[in-house]
Amino acid sequence: MAKSGRTILYQESPKRVKEKGSPQTSRPSGRSSHLVKRLAGRSTKIRDADSTYRTGPGELSWQWKQFIEACIEEMESPSLFQGKHSLGKLSDLHFQLELDGGVLVCIFRVDHKMQRRRIVGVEESGVRVLELTFRRLKTLETFTLRSGTGGFPAGVKRQMRLDFQKQIESLIIRNFPKAKIHRSSLHSDLAHSISGKYVRLLFNSGLASWAALAVSPDEDQTTVDGILSSGIIWRNNLQDRTANPTGRLLLMVPASRALVLKSRLGLIPVAGHKILLMEFDLIKQSLIFQDLSDSGNLDTALTLVHSPDPKSDFTRSESYQRITNLAPGRIRAVFRAGSNTVSFRIHGLEFAQIQMSGSLEGRILCGVERLEPLEDWQQLTHLVNRILKARHPSTGTRKHEYFRLQAERWLESLILENIQQIDPRLHSSSVYPQVPAFLGGDRGMIDILTVTRRGRLAVLELKVVPDIELPL
């Protein structure tokens, strides 16, 4: 359905998902030649709008993925927005699209937690602007993909930070007795992983010396939460470069945006003594020390929990036996309780699924990243052999896509085989991958949750690329 400057690619039927206060939206008829031309220009995989709805949800999700990725490639500094609030650049958010059982899923990192959302609507609302509708439980959320330069131009953003630098200096002079600022800087120091998003100040108040880091209210929440790791790195760098004491570390953040920081500082022994937290309000000109013991999680709500055990013993099905026998001992089956499917993986790379139904024998899908109904077992055998050859730590080709795809899942699969290779104190019979975790209204995923032999919970966070936020 084409409107002025707005192309709706697809939106799920509102009979299944409703957003409070939103108008009823139905599927487009698929007969708009304008829609056909715009889609054909974006992706060679989308030939006509009618076929989009005849090919089934798996094919449609694959077409969405191709279309969104093509649009992202055309964007300058592609970023994710929720309303007018920028969540950050896609590269910083570890943004990725993944096909899960014929469903397109968006994965990104916000507030240092991995978010996973099902995409149920895609709209092109302008030049290089995409609106994505995510479904989270029974509610809809709208996010926007567009060029990061489409928010604030680089020069304007820089000037906003310079203005904030003056404001925070004024707040310090106003709220600290006999304050004298010796140094105030805003430049980045990439050699020491110090971002130019934070104002760094060295000042004295009477006999006390402070090393302060401040973040503007105009920055996104990820930047606010990242001030702790940046502050620790900066203070350690100061101590290495000068013989004079650098004083206590002071973190200054906008009011009502310190929930994650409080929870992290509560786990650091020197917090409250050598590391302190203050919230400021530029309108009220207030600057207040925060009680780190007051870091409760009262905003957490009850959520739907699925039983980890399947309703039927899928291991007895003929389909399960045939798939696992393609490479005995090399194929791992993972039951997904929420979608009632069984995922088959080789070193973490999914190549097949069984969608369980009322009967024991479910529907079989196969493929890498793009799952399609199984038509030929010989074709599936060839696929398994290609994966086994390419996805091998010693003989595999590192440039092959089967070797590079889903690297974190590969690492996860190695650890799940023997959790005690990480620590012999861990209990091998209680190991759970991809466990939901909540803090306030934020939802994330624990890579691996297990328990020690003495009954203490243990969380394993997996990384295949460097991340300075990992310790936090």
Disulfide bonds with the S-S distance in Angstrom:
none
